[in-house]
Amino acid sequence: VGQAAPVVAIRILRRVEVRDGEAFARLEPSDMLEIDFKIDFEDAAIGQQSKVLNMSNGAFVRELSDSRTFCRNADVIAMQERGLALGGTLENAVVFDGAKVLSPGGLRHSDEPVRHKMLDALGDLALAGAPILGRYTGERAGHAMTNRLLRALFATPGAWIEQDCEGLAGGKLPGVGIHRGDLPLRS
């Protein structure tokens, strides 16, 4: 729904990064939101995956919106034994067991795990309170690390500014130009 207020974005002006061992998350300048993500899991069905997306022009709808969370079967069993994850099913999450995908129908994309991690990052970045104009890079990163990255960004003087997004800048924001009919239908 169109809003009466102008759209304001957070433009990244200089590189900000947080690390934890081999894992890191970084924001750096770019004219639009780009996400570059790499994962590396021991499970043969997941393995190493990477993907880079420019998030303008409906990439969220076409590339990420249908990517489910994923987990290992052993983790599901352990959680359910503790009374957790009781609403989890093989349909609402991708469950892996070594080299096998246990979820009926398999993966929606051959690289669905890295796409879901990108979806997580996009949602976490939304917690900034405004769209980001910058490049997010995550390697082995998760929710906590992206939260730490946003905290570091806002604590770093001169690393960002608020920018009014009238004109061309607005066309570079995720979701601009998407209509209800563009959304994929899933049963």
OpenMM code with the backbone's topology and positions (N, CA, C; nanometers):
from openmm import Vec3, app, unit

residues = "VAL GLY GLN ALA ALA PRO VAL VAL ALA ILE ARG ILE LEU ARG ARG VAL GLU VAL ARG ASP GLY GLU ALA PHE ALA ARG LEU GLU PRO SER ASP MET LEU GLU ILE ASP PHE LYS ILE ASP PHE GLU ASP ALA ALA ILE GLY GLN GLN SER LYS VAL LEU ASN MET SER ASN GLY ALA PHE VAL ARG GLU LEU SER ASP SER ARG THR PHE CYS ARG ASN ALA ASP VAL ILE ALA MET GLN GLU ARG GLY LEU ALA LEU GLY GLY THR LEU GLU ASN ALA VAL VAL PHE ASP GLY ALA LYS VAL LEU SER PRO GLY GLY LEU ARG HIS SER ASP GLU PRO VAL ARG HIS LYS MET LEU ASP ALA LEU GLY ASP LEU ALA LEU ALA GLY ALA PRO ILE LEU GLY ARG TYR THR GLY GLU ARG ALA GLY HIS ALA MET THR ASN ARG LEU LEU ARG ALA LEU PHE ALA THR PRO GLY ALA TRP ILE GLU GLN ASP CYS GLU GLY LEU ALA GLY GLY LYS LEU PRO GLY VAL GLY ILE HIS ARG GLY ASP LEU PRO LEU ARG SER".split()
positions = [
    Vec3(0.0856, -0.1170, 0.0000),
    Vec3(0.0000, 0.0000, 0.0000),
    Vec3(0.0899, 0.1228, 0.0000),
    Vec3(0.0623, 0.2122, -0.0916),
    Vec3(0.1392, 0.3355, -0.0985),
    Vec3(0.1240, 0.4171, 0.0284),
    Vec3(0.2296, 0.4811, 0.0698),
    Vec3(0.2312, 0.5619, 0.1903),
    Vec3(0.2501, 0.7087, 0.1540),
    Vec3(0.2008, 0.7996, 0.2377),
    Vec3(0.2134, 0.9428, 0.2128),
    Vec3(0.3534, 0.9941, 0.2438),
    Vec3(0.4263, 0.9266, 0.3302),
    Vec3(0.5600, 0.9713, 0.3701),
    Vec3(0.6640, 0.9270, 0.2676),
    Vec3(0.7698, 1.0066, 0.2505),
    Vec3(0.8760, 0.9662, 0.1578),
    Vec3(0.9535, 0.8453, 0.2134),
    Vec3(1.0052, 0.7646, 0.1240),
    Vec3(1.0867, 0.6509, 0.1651),
    Vec3(1.2281, 0.7012, 0.1938),
    Vec3(1.2793, 0.6617, 0.3081),
    Vec3(1.4146, 0.6976, 0.3474),
    Vec3(1.4930, 0.5677, 0.3609),
    Vec3(1.6127, 0.5653, 0.3054),
    Vec3(1.6981, 0.4461, 0.3134),
    Vec3(1.8226, 0.4779, 0.3945),
    Vec3(1.8917, 0.3727, 0.4338),
    Vec3(2.0205, 0.3854, 0.5010),
    Vec3(2.1276, 0.3540, 0.3970),
    Vec3(2.2029, 0.4570, 0.3579),
    Vec3(2.3107, 0.4393, 0.2601),
    Vec3(2.4405, 0.4113, 0.3362),
    Vec3(2.5042, 0.3007, 0.2997),
    Vec3(2.6315, 0.2637, 0.3607),
    Vec3(2.7422, 0.3465, 0.2955),
    Vec3(2.8222, 0.4136, 0.3784),
    Vec3(2.9286, 0.5011, 0.3281),
    Vec3(3.0675, 0.4400, 0.3390),
    Vec3(3.0855, 0.3537, 0.4375),
    Vec3(3.2154, 0.2867, 0.4501),
    Vec3(3.1984, 0.1479, 0.5103),
    Vec3(3.2964, 0.0663, 0.4857),
    Vec3(3.2926, -0.0751, 0.5243),
    Vec3(3.2865, -0.0910, 0.6763),
    Vec3(3.1956, -0.1799, 0.7197),
    Vec3(3.1839, -0.2191, 0.8600),
    Vec3(3.1749, -0.3712, 0.8607),
    Vec3(3.2493, -0.4359, 0.9501),
    Vec3(3.2545, -0.5827, 0.9511),
    Vec3(3.2622, -0.6335, 1.0934),
    Vec3(3.1998, -0.7494, 1.1160),
    Vec3(3.2150, -0.8214, 1.2424),
    Vec3(3.2577, -0.9640, 1.2091),
    Vec3(3.3364, -1.0222, 1.2986),
    Vec3(3.3889, -1.1576, 1.2774),
    Vec3(3.3743, -1.2410, 1.4035),
    Vec3(3.3704, -1.3724, 1.3805),
    Vec3(3.3733, -1.4699, 1.4881),
    Vec3(3.4366, -1.5953, 1.4302),
    Vec3(3.5653, -1.6122, 1.4516),
    Vec3(3.6377, -1.7240, 1.3909),
    Vec3(3.6351, -1.7114, 1.2395),
    Vec3(3.5905, -1.8164, 1.1708),
    Vec3(3.5837, -1.8145, 1.0245),
    Vec3(3.4585, -1.7433, 0.9725),
    Vec3(3.3648, -1.7141, 1.0603),
    Vec3(3.2398, -1.6497, 1.0197),
    Vec3(3.2566, -1.4976, 1.0202),
    Vec3(3.1913, -1.4313, 0.9241),
    Vec3(3.1908, -1.2854, 0.9246),
    Vec3(3.0673, -1.2338, 0.8517),
    Vec3(3.0358, -1.1078, 0.8812),
    Vec3(2.9303, -1.0345, 0.8120),
    Vec3(2.9847, -0.8939, 0.7889),
    Vec3(2.9553, -0.8397, 0.6701),
    Vec3(3.0126, -0.7106, 0.6319),
    Vec3(2.9097, -0.6295, 0.5539),
    Vec3(2.9107, -0.4990, 0.5732),
    Vec3(2.8364, -0.4049, 0.4915),
    Vec3(2.9377, -0.3091, 0.4302),
    Vec3(2.9183, -0.2779, 0.3010),
    Vec3(3.0049, -0.1816, 0.2345),
    Vec3(2.9241, -0.1057, 0.1298),
    Vec3(2.9767, 0.0049, 0.0820),
    Vec3(2.9006, 0.0887, -0.0110),
    Vec3(2.8592, 0.0167, -0.1393),
    Vec3(2.7368, 0.0487, -0.1844),
    Vec3(2.6825, 0.0041, -0.3122),
    Vec3(2.5616, 0.0918, -0.3411),
    Vec3(2.5256, 0.1060, -0.4684),
    Vec3(2.4111, 0.1895, -0.5056),
    Vec3(2.2769, 0.1242, -0.4753),
    Vec3(2.2768, -0.0055, -0.4469),
    Vec3(2.1531, -0.0778, -0.4178),
    Vec3(2.1865, -0.1891, -0.3202),
    Vec3(2.0831, -0.2561, -0.2694),
    Vec3(2.1090, -0.3684, -0.1796),
    Vec3(2.1534, -0.4888, -0.2609),
    Vec3(2.2706, -0.5357, -0.2282),
    Vec3(2.3235, -0.6603, -0.2848),
    Vec3(2.3520, -0.7536, -0.1675),
    Vec3(2.3296, -0.8814, -0.1872),
    Vec3(2.3607, -0.9803, -0.0846),
    Vec3(2.4506, -1.0858, -0.1464),
    Vec3(2.5607, -1.1126, -0.0797),
    Vec3(2.6592, -1.2132, -0.1198),
    Vec3(2.6747, -1.3054, 0.0004),
    Vec3(2.6396, -1.4330, -0.0154),
    Vec3(2.6404, -1.5231, 0.0994),
    Vec3(2.7096, -1.6538, 0.0636),
    Vec3(2.7850, -1.7074, 0.1599),
    Vec3(2.8515, -1.8374, 0.1445),
    Vec3(2.8238, -1.9205, 0.2688),
    Vec3(2.7937, -2.0496, 0.2453),
    Vec3(2.7769, -2.1430, 0.3559),
    Vec3(2.8661, -2.2641, 0.3310),
    Vec3(2.8967, -2.3358, 0.4383),
    Vec3(2.9809, -2.4543, 0.4292),
    Vec3(2.9378, -2.5501, 0.5400),
    Vec3(2.8695, -2.6579, 0.5009),
    Vec3(2.8214, -2.7575, 0.5958),
    Vec3(2.8838, -2.8928, 0.5625),
    Vec3(2.9078, -2.9735, 0.6641),
    Vec3(2.9644, -3.1071, 0.6448),
    Vec3(2.8682, -3.1996, 0.5727),
    Vec3(2.7381, -3.1763, 0.5885),
    Vec3(2.6382, -3.2631, 0.5263),
    Vec3(2.6544, -3.2603, 0.3747),
    Vec3(2.6670, -3.3780, 0.3147),
    Vec3(2.6893, -3.3869, 0.1698),
    Vec3(2.5770, -3.3235, 0.0892),
    Vec3(2.4539, -3.3299, 0.1397),
    Vec3(2.3404, -3.2736, 0.0653),
    Vec3(2.3413, -3.1204, 0.0665),
    Vec3(2.4171, -3.0607, 0.1569),
    Vec3(2.4275, -2.9148, 0.1633),
    Vec3(2.5636, -2.8712, 0.1092),
    Vec3(2.6706, -2.9114, 0.1748),
    Vec3(2.8062, -2.8794, 0.1305),
    Vec3(2.8344, -2.7304, 0.1285),
    Vec3(2.9163, -2.6901, 0.0320),
    Vec3(2.9500, -2.5488, 0.0141),
    Vec3(2.8583, -2.4895, -0.0912),
    Vec3(2.7980, -2.3765, -0.0592),
    Vec3(2.7106, -2.3069, -0.1530),
    Vec3(2.7380, -2.1575, -0.1414),
    Vec3(2.7239, -2.0883, -0.2534),
    Vec3(2.7366, -1.9424, -0.2514),
    Vec3(2.6436, -1.8839, -0.3563),
    Vec3(2.6006, -1.7613, -0.3301),
    Vec3(2.5110, -1.6930, -0.4227),
    Vec3(2.5254, -1.5430, -0.4007),
    Vec3(2.5152, -1.4679, -0.5099),
    Vec3(2.5167, -1.3220, -0.5054),
    Vec3(2.3914, -1.2738, -0.5773),
    Vec3(2.3170, -1.1835, -0.5134),
    Vec3(2.1958, -1.1287, -0.5743),
    Vec3(2.1902, -0.9780, -0.5578),
    Vec3(2.1512, -0.9108, -0.6643),
    Vec3(2.1117, -0.7714, -0.6594),
    Vec3(1.9644, -0.7767, -0.6215),
    Vec3(1.9266, -0.7160, -0.5103),
    Vec3(1.7924, -0.7327, -0.4570),
    Vec3(1.6881, -0.6393, -0.5178),
    Vec3(1.7230, -0.5613, -0.6200),
    Vec3(1.6228, -0.4766, -0.6854),
    Vec3(1.5443, -0.5578, -0.7884),
    Vec3(1.4403, -0.4981, -0.8406),
    Vec3(1.3613, -0.5564, -0.9497),
    Vec3(1.3001, -0.6924, -0.9175),
    Vec3(1.2542, -0.7117, -0.7965),
    Vec3(1.1793, -0.8322, -0.7630),
    Vec3(1.2608, -0.9563, -0.7332),
    Vec3(1.3915, -0.9427, -0.7092),
    Vec3(1.4734, -1.0605, -0.6798),
    Vec3(1.4230, -1.1340, -0.5558),
    Vec3(1.3717, -1.0596, -0.4577),
    Vec3(1.3190, -1.1247, -0.3370),
    Vec3(1.2096, -1.2247, -0.3738),
    Vec3(1.1138, -1.1809, -0.4562),
    Vec3(1.0016, -1.2667, -0.4930),
    Vec3(1.0490, -1.3839, -0.5781),
    Vec3(1.1299, -1.3561, -0.6773),
    Vec3(1.1718, -1.4611, -0.7710),
    Vec3(1.2760, -1.5561, -0.7125),
    Vec3(1.3636, -1.5078, -0.6275),
    Vec3(1.4809, -1.5860, -0.5879),
    Vec3(1.4809, -1.6367, -0.4432),
    Vec3(1.4148, -1.5647, -0.3519),
    Vec3(1.4310, -1.5984, -0.2105),
    Vec3(1.3033, -1.6348, -0.1362),
    Vec3(1.1908, -1.5774, -0.1731),
    Vec3(1.0714, -1.5851, -0.0895),
    Vec3(1.0222, -1.7270, -0.0612),
    Vec3(1.0517, -1.8221, -0.1465),
    Vec3(1.0030, -1.9588, -0.1243),
    Vec3(1.1088, -2.0519, -0.0653),
    Vec3(1.2197, -1.9967, -0.0188),
    Vec3(1.3288, -2.0788, 0.0350),
    Vec3(1.3052, -2.1081, 0.1831),
    Vec3(1.2896, -2.2366, 0.2137),
    Vec3(1.2545, -2.2801, 0.3495),
    Vec3(1.3770, -2.2903, 0.4393),
    Vec3(1.3504, -2.2816, 0.5697),
    Vec3(1.4564, -2.3064, 0.6655),
    Vec3(1.5009, -2.4519, 0.6517),
    Vec3(1.6184, -2.4817, 0.7012),
    Vec3(1.6689, -2.6181, 0.6885),
    Vec3(1.7367, -2.6617, 0.8173),
    Vec3(1.7416, -2.7933, 0.8366),
    Vec3(1.8045, -2.8486, 0.9558),
    Vec3(1.8428, -2.9942, 0.9303),
    Vec3(1.9152, -3.0482, 1.0254),
    Vec3(1.9555, -3.1893, 1.0186),
    Vec3(1.8510, -3.2735, 1.0922),
    Vec3(1.8263, -3.3918, 1.0435),
    Vec3(1.7287, -3.4817, 1.1050),
    Vec3(1.7648, -3.5104, 1.2503),
    Vec3(1.8930, -3.5283, 1.2794),
    Vec3(1.9356, -3.5561, 1.4171),
    Vec3(1.8985, -3.4396, 1.5090),
    Vec3(1.9081, -3.3165, 1.4593),
    Vec3(1.8716, -3.1992, 1.5392),
    Vec3(1.7207, -3.1956, 1.5645),
    Vec3(1.6416, -3.2338, 1.4625),
    Vec3(1.4960, -3.2371, 1.4776),
    Vec3(1.4583, -3.3374, 1.5860),
    Vec3(1.5164, -3.4554, 1.5800),
    Vec3(1.4864, -3.5600, 1.6786),
    Vec3(1.5228, -3.5124, 1.8187),
    Vec3(1.6411, -3.4517, 1.8330),
    Vec3(1.6849, -3.4033, 1.9646),
    Vec3(1.5925, -3.2943, 2.0171),
    Vec3(1.5487, -3.2026, 1.9309),
    Vec3(1.4584, -3.0962, 1.9748),
    Vec3(1.3234, -3.1532, 2.0159),
    Vec3(1.2693, -3.2451, 1.9360),
    Vec3(1.1379, -3.3010, 1.9662),
    Vec3(1.1408, -3.3845, 2.0940),
    Vec3(1.2533, -3.4486, 2.1237),
    Vec3(1.2665, -3.5233, 2.2489),
    Vec3(1.2625, -3.4307, 2.3700),
    Vec3(1.2988, -3.3028, 2.3501),
    Vec3(1.2949, -3.2022, 2.4571),
    Vec3(1.1647, -3.1222, 2.4538),
    Vec3(1.0703, -3.1630, 2.3688),
    Vec3(0.9416, -3.0945, 2.3611),
    Vec3(0.9444, -2.9693, 2.2756),
    Vec3(1.0466, -2.9547, 2.1925),
    Vec3(1.0601, -2.8375, 2.1057),
    Vec3(1.0312, -2.8743, 1.9605),
    Vec3(1.0125, -2.7742, 1.8764),
    Vec3(0.9920, -2.7922, 1.7317),
    Vec3(0.8763, -2.8873, 1.7007),
    Vec3(0.7752, -2.8858, 1.7843),
    Vec3(0.6644, -2.9796, 1.7663),
    Vec3(0.5777, -2.9448, 1.6460),
    Vec3(0.5825, -2.8211, 1.5990),
    Vec3(0.5066, -2.7818, 1.4802),
    Vec3(0.5845, -2.8025, 1.3518),
    Vec3(0.7097, -2.8428, 1.3640),
    Vec3(0.7932, -2.8638, 1.2465),
    Vec3(0.7516, -2.9878, 1.1702),
    Vec3(0.7513, -2.9762, 1.0374),
    Vec3(0.7180, -3.0908, 0.9527),
    Vec3(0.8194, -3.0971, 0.8385),
    Vec3(0.8158, -3.2051, 0.7656),
    Vec3(0.9018, -3.2193, 0.6479),
    Vec3(0.8545, -3.1296, 0.5338),
    Vec3(0.7376, -3.0698, 0.5474),
    Vec3(0.6869, -2.9790, 0.4441),
    Vec3(0.7252, -2.8338, 0.4687),
    Vec3(0.7378, -2.7918, 0.5963),
    Vec3(0.7676, -2.6516, 0.6215),
    Vec3(0.9147, -2.6244, 0.6483),
    Vec3(0.9960, -2.7278, 0.6419),
    Vec3(1.1405, -2.7126, 0.6549),
    Vec3(1.2067, -2.8198, 0.5690),
    Vec3(1.3250, -2.7903, 0.5238),
    Vec3(1.4030, -2.8909, 0.4509),
    Vec3(1.4856, -2.9649, 0.5555),
    Vec3(1.4671, -3.0947, 0.5619),
    Vec3(1.5386, -3.1764, 0.6594),
    Vec3(1.6392, -3.2631, 0.5853),
    Vec3(1.7649, -3.2548, 0.6305),
    Vec3(1.8747, -3.3292, 0.5689),
    Vec3(1.9207, -3.4398, 0.6626),
    Vec3(1.9616, -3.5493, 0.6031),
    Vec3(2.0224, -3.6594, 0.6771),
    Vec3(2.1422, -3.7045, 0.5956),
    Vec3(2.2579, -3.6463, 0.6243),
    Vec3(2.3787, -3.6775, 0.5477),
    Vec3(2.3657, -3.6328, 0.4037),
    Vec3(2.3625, -3.7297, 0.3126),
    Vec3(2.3526, -3.6987, 0.1693),
    Vec3(2.2079, -3.6972, 0.1205),
    Vec3(2.1120, -3.7210, 0.2109),
    Vec3(1.9714, -3.7302, 0.1699),
    Vec3(1.8915, -3.6073, 0.2112),
    Vec3(1.7955, -3.5733, 0.1260),
    Vec3(1.6956, -3.4709, 0.1575),
    Vec3(1.5687, -3.5479, 0.1928),
    Vec3(1.5232, -3.5369, 0.3180),
    Vec3(1.4081, -3.6138, 0.3636),
    Vec3(1.2742, -3.5486, 0.3288),
    Vec3(1.2735, -3.4206, 0.3018),
    Vec3(1.1483, -3.3501, 0.2729),
    Vec3(1.0898, -3.3972, 0.1406),
    Vec3(0.9587, -3.4275, 0.1378),
    Vec3(0.8943, -3.4727, 0.0133),
    Vec3(0.9123, -3.3683, -0.0978),
    Vec3(0.9429, -3.4141, -0.2152),
    Vec3(0.9627, -3.3234, -0.3285),
    Vec3(1.1022, -3.2647, -0.3353),
    Vec3(1.1828, -3.2892, -0.2334),
    Vec3(1.3205, -3.2399, -0.2355),
    Vec3(1.3304, -3.0896, -0.2209),
    Vec3(1.4308, -3.0347, -0.2850),
    Vec3(1.4584, -2.8919, -0.2755),
    Vec3(1.3797, -2.8130, -0.3794),
    Vec3(1.3414, -2.6924, -0.3444),
    Vec3(1.2763, -2.6026, -0.4404),
    Vec3(1.3788, -2.5402, -0.5343),
    Vec3(1.5013, -2.5266, -0.4880),
    Vec3(1.6156, -2.4790, -0.5674),
    Vec3(1.7339, -2.5668, -0.5273),
    Vec3(1.8234, -2.5941, -0.6192),
    Vec3(1.9387, -2.6786, -0.5853),
    Vec3(2.0239, -2.6162, -0.4752),
    Vec3(2.0181, -2.4846, -0.4621),
    Vec3(2.0928, -2.4134, -0.3593),
    Vec3(1.9987, -2.3478, -0.2565),
    Vec3(1.8908, -2.4168, -0.2244),
    Vec3(1.7912, -2.3611, -0.1315),
    Vec3(1.8505, -2.3229, 0.0039),
    Vec3(1.9449, -2.3997, 0.0619),
    Vec3(2.0002, -2.3574, 0.1915),
    Vec3(2.0665, -2.2187, 0.1880),
    Vec3(2.1486, -2.1904, 0.0887),
    Vec3(2.2124, -2.0583, 0.0865),
    Vec3(2.1096, -1.9500, 0.0572),
    Vec3(2.0084, -1.9807, -0.0223),
    Vec3(1.9016, -1.8828, -0.0472),
    Vec3(1.8267, -1.8521, 0.0829),
    Vec3(1.8031, -1.9546, 0.1651),
    Vec3(1.7347, -1.9278, 0.2917),
    Vec3(1.8216, -1.8416, 0.3825),
    Vec3(1.9513, -1.8655, 0.3847),
    Vec3(2.0412, -1.7814, 0.4650),
    Vec3(2.0370, -1.6369, 0.4163),
    Vec3(2.0255, -1.6171, 0.2846),
    Vec3(2.0132, -1.4818, 0.2297),
    Vec3(1.8804, -1.4200, 0.2726),
    Vec3(1.7744, -1.5002, 0.2726),
    Vec3(1.6432, -1.4543, 0.3175),
    Vec3(1.6500, -1.4115, 0.4641),
    Vec3(1.7168, -1.4921, 0.5464),
    Vec3(1.7374, -1.4555, 0.6867),
    Vec3(1.8097, -1.3214, 0.6970),
    Vec3(1.9168, -1.3052, 0.6208),
    Vec3(1.9953, -1.1804, 0.6262),
    Vec3(1.9092, -1.0615, 0.5851),
    Vec3(1.8292, -1.0780, 0.4807),
    Vec3(1.7418, -0.9697, 0.4357),
    Vec3(1.6445, -0.9295, 0.5471),
    Vec3(1.5856, -1.0270, 0.6130),
    Vec3(1.4955, -0.9979, 0.7246),
    Vec3(1.5671, -0.9315, 0.8406),
    Vec3(1.6871, -0.9792, 0.8712),
    Vec3(1.7653, -0.9198, 0.9799),
    Vec3(1.8033, -0.7753, 0.9479),
    Vec3(1.8393, -0.7486, 0.8220),
    Vec3(1.8744, -0.6120, 0.7823),
    Vec3(1.7545, -0.5184, 0.7909),
    Vec3(1.6338, -0.5715, 0.7756),
    Vec3(1.5131, -0.4890, 0.7876),
    Vec3(1.4992, -0.4323, 0.9282),
    Vec3(1.5625, -0.4966, 1.0257),
    Vec3(1.5577, -0.4465, 1.1631),
    Vec3(1.6316, -0.3132, 1.1778),
    Vec3(1.7034, -0.2709, 1.0751),
    Vec3(1.7694, -0.1398, 1.0771),
    Vec3(1.6660, -0.0285, 1.0791),
    Vec3(1.5440, -0.0569, 1.0390),
    Vec3(1.4372, 0.0419, 1.0426),
    Vec3(1.4137, 0.1128, 0.9115),
    Vec3(1.4961, 0.0854, 0.8124),
    Vec3(1.4830, 0.1436, 0.6786),
    Vec3(1.5585, 0.0537, 0.5823),
    Vec3(1.5239, 0.0585, 0.4538),
    Vec3(1.5969, -0.0232, 0.3566),
    Vec3(1.7453, 0.0146, 0.3542),
    Vec3(1.8281, -0.0827, 0.3273),
    Vec3(1.9731, -0.0624, 0.3184),
    Vec3(2.0129, -0.0438, 0.1728),
    Vec3(2.0939, 0.0568, 0.1462),
    Vec3(2.1602, 0.0721, 0.0163),
    Vec3(2.3065, 0.0416, 0.0419),
    Vec3(2.3450, -0.0810, 0.0140),
    Vec3(2.4810, -0.1265, 0.0399),
    Vec3(2.4934, -0.2731, 0.0053),
    Vec3(2.6137, -0.3223, 0.0136),
    Vec3(2.6423, -0.4641, -0.0153),
    Vec3(2.6646, -0.5370, 0.1159),
    Vec3(2.5813, -0.6391, 0.1392),
    Vec3(2.5962, -0.7259, 0.2559),
    Vec3(2.6694, -0.8513, 0.2108),
    Vec3(2.7760, -0.8869, 0.2815),
    Vec3(2.8472, -1.0116, 0.2559),
    Vec3(2.8472, -1.0919, 0.3844),
    Vec3(2.8023, -1.2160, 0.3754),
    Vec3(2.8021, -1.3039, 0.4915),
    Vec3(2.8661, -1.4368, 0.4569),
    Vec3(2.9499, -1.4826, 0.5445),
    Vec3(3.0089, -1.6153, 0.5286),
    Vec3(2.9962, -1.6867, 0.6621),
    Vec3(2.9213, -1.7967, 0.6611),
    Vec3(2.8928, -1.8727, 0.7831),
    Vec3(2.8252, -1.7843, 0.8875),
    Vec3(2.7557, -1.6815, 0.8435),
    Vec3(2.6905, -1.5864, 0.9337),
    Vec3(2.5481, -1.6310, 0.9629),
    Vec3(2.4923, -1.5763, 1.0691),
    Vec3(2.3550, -1.6056, 1.1067),
    Vec3(2.2900, -1.4828, 1.1684),
    Vec3(2.1727, -1.5040, 1.2297),
    Vec3(2.0956, -1.3932, 1.2859),
    Vec3(2.1772, -1.3090, 1.3842),
    Vec3(2.2440, -1.3737, 1.4791),
    Vec3(2.3179, -1.3001, 1.5824),
    Vec3(2.4295, -1.2152, 1.5212),
    Vec3(2.4975, -1.2707, 1.4221),
    Vec3(2.6075, -1.1959, 1.3613),
    Vec3(2.5561, -1.0755, 1.2831),
    Vec3(2.4458, -1.0897, 1.2107),
    Vec3(2.3913, -0.9761, 1.1371),
    Vec3(2.3409, -0.8702, 1.2344),
    Vec3(2.2860, -0.9113, 1.3482),
    Vec3(2.2454, -0.8162, 1.4512),
    Vec3(2.3677, -0.7408, 1.5036),
    Vec3(2.4765, -0.8117, 1.5295),
    Vec3(2.6011, -0.7466, 1.5736),
    Vec3(2.6521, -0.6496, 1.4679),
    Vec3(2.6376, -0.6877, 1.3396),
    Vec3(2.6815, -0.6005, 1.2307),
    Vec3(2.6024, -0.4700, 1.2306),
    Vec3(2.4714, -0.4771, 1.2442),
    Vec3(2.3906, -0.3551, 1.2479),
    Vec3(2.4282, -0.2685, 1.3672),
    Vec3(2.4513, -0.3298, 1.4810),
    Vec3(2.4936, -0.2528, 1.5995),
    Vec3(2.6267, -0.1832, 1.5732),
    Vec3(2.7199, -0.2549, 1.5076),
    Vec3(2.8498, -0.1952, 1.4754),
    Vec3(2.8331, -0.0808, 1.3746),
    Vec3(2.7449, -0.1005, 1.2760),
    Vec3(2.7195, 0.0044, 1.1767),
    Vec3(2.6734, 0.1319, 1.2450),
    Vec3(2.5702, 0.1218, 1.3300),
    Vec3(2.5136, 0.2405, 1.3932),
    Vec3(2.6060, 0.3008, 1.4977),
    Vec3(2.7034, 0.2236, 1.5465),
    Vec3(2.8000, 0.2751, 1.6434),
    Vec3(2.9231, 0.3355, 1.5766),
    Vec3(2.9310, 0.3275, 1.4431),
    Vec3(3.0484, 0.3767, 1.3710),
    Vec3(3.0172, 0.5108, 1.3062),
    Vec3(3.0700, 0.6205, 1.3621),
    Vec3(3.0438, 0.7523, 1.3035),
    Vec3(3.0902, 0.7591, 1.1579),
    Vec3(3.0055, 0.8161, 1.0725),
    Vec3(3.0404, 0.8343, 0.9319),
    Vec3(3.0260, 0.7111, 0.8447),
    Vec3(2.9725, 0.6003, 0.8995),
    Vec3(2.9599, 0.4776, 0.8204),
    Vec3(2.8302, 0.4735, 0.7409),
    Vec3(2.7357, 0.5633, 0.7727),
    Vec3(2.6054, 0.5600, 0.7067),
    Vec3(2.5392, 0.6974, 0.7143),
    Vec3(2.4435, 0.7179, 0.6239),
    Vec3(2.3572, 0.8360, 0.6285),
    Vec3(2.2162, 0.7933, 0.5915),
    Vec3(2.1183, 0.8735, 0.6313),
    Vec3(1.9821, 0.8531, 0.5839),
    Vec3(1.9701, 0.9251, 0.4502),
    Vec3(1.9072, 0.8595, 0.3528),
    Vec3(1.8916, 0.9174, 0.2199),
    Vec3(1.7466, 0.9106, 0.1766),
    Vec3(1.6944, 1.0227, 0.1300),
    Vec3(1.5600, 1.0269, 0.0728),
    Vec3(1.5664, 0.9508, -0.0589),
    Vec3(1.4685, 0.8667, -0.0861),
    Vec3(1.4742, 0.7768, -0.2017),
    Vec3(1.3820, 0.8151, -0.3159),
    Vec3(1.3569, 0.9420, -0.3367),
    Vec3(1.2765, 0.9822, -0.4514),
    Vec3(1.3570, 0.9605, -0.5785),
    Vec3(1.2881, 0.9368, -0.6881),
    Vec3(1.3555, 0.9215, -0.8171),
    Vec3(1.4237, 0.7879, -0.8342),
    Vec3(1.5406, 0.7895, -0.8936),
    Vec3(1.6112, 0.6653, -0.9276),
    Vec3(1.6482, 0.5805, -0.8073),
    Vec3(1.6868, 0.6423, -0.6981),
    Vec3(1.7278, 0.5637, -0.5812),
    Vec3(1.6155, 0.4729, -0.5338),
    Vec3(1.4902, 0.5217, -0.5401),
    Vec3(1.3772, 0.4398, -0.4962),
    Vec3(1.3613, 0.3142, -0.5795),
    Vec3(1.3945, 0.3199, -0.7087),
    Vec3(1.3851, 0.2037, -0.7958),
    Vec3(1.4882, 0.0978, -0.7648),
    Vec3(1.5828, 0.1290, -0.6800),
    Vec3(1.6877, 0.0334, -0.6441),
    Vec3(1.6569, -0.0399, -0.5142),
    Vec3(1.5419, -0.0119, -0.4564),
    Vec3(1.5064, -0.0741, -0.3298),
    Vec3(1.4384, -0.2088, -0.3519),
    Vec3(1.4583, -0.3044, -0.2610),
    Vec3(1.3886, -0.4324, -0.2737),
    Vec3(1.2372, -0.4112, -0.2725),
    Vec3(1.1675, -0.4811, -0.3588),
    Vec3(1.0224, -0.4780, -0.3595),
    Vec3(0.9592, -0.3714, -0.4462),
    Vec3(1.0384, -0.2745, -0.4946),
    Vec3(0.9812, -0.1695, -0.5785),
    Vec3(0.9330, -0.2317, -0.7092),
    Vec3(0.8105, -0.2010, -0.7476),
    Vec3(0.7556, -0.2503, -0.8734),
    Vec3(0.6942, -0.3880, -0.8667),
    Vec3(0.6899, -0.4492, -0.7488),
    Vec3(0.6309, -0.5824, -0.7337),
    Vec3(0.4811, -0.5668, -0.7070),
    Vec3(0.4033, -0.6524, -0.7713),
    Vec3(0.2588, -0.6519, -0.7538),
    Vec3(0.2147, -0.7872, -0.7008),
    Vec3(0.0967, -0.7931, -0.6419),
    Vec3(0.0454, -0.9175, -0.5826),
    Vec3(0.0533, -1.0345, -0.6807),
    Vec3(0.0261, -1.0102, -0.8078),
    Vec3(0.0297, -1.1148, -0.9086),
    Vec3(0.1691, -1.1716, -0.9339),
    Vec3(0.2723, -1.1004, -0.8880),
    Vec3(0.4103, -1.1479, -0.9045),
    Vec3(0.4475, -1.2536, -0.8015),
    Vec3(0.3681, -1.2647, -0.6954),
    Vec3(0.4019, -1.3577, -0.5872),
    Vec3(0.3746, -1.5003, -0.6308),
    Vec3(0.4698, -1.5919, -0.6015),
    Vec3(0.4486, -1.7319, -0.6399),
    Vec3(0.3362, -1.7947, -0.5583),
    Vec3(0.2591, -1.8803, -0.6212),
    Vec3(0.1521, -1.9517, -0.5525),
    Vec3(0.2036, -2.0892, -0.5120),
    Vec3(0.1889, -2.1229, -0.3850),
    Vec3(0.2301, -2.2546, -0.3337),
    Vec3(0.1106, -2.3159, -0.2646),
    Vec3(0.0939, -2.4437, -0.2839),
    Vec3(-0.0145, -2.5121, -0.2129),
    Vec3(0.0358, -2.5719, -0.0836),
] * unit.nanometer
topology = app.Topology()
chain = topology.addChain("A")
for resn in residues:
    res = topology.addResidue(resn, chain)
    for name in ("N", "CA", "C"):
        topology.addAtom(name, app.Element.getBySymbol(name[0]), res)
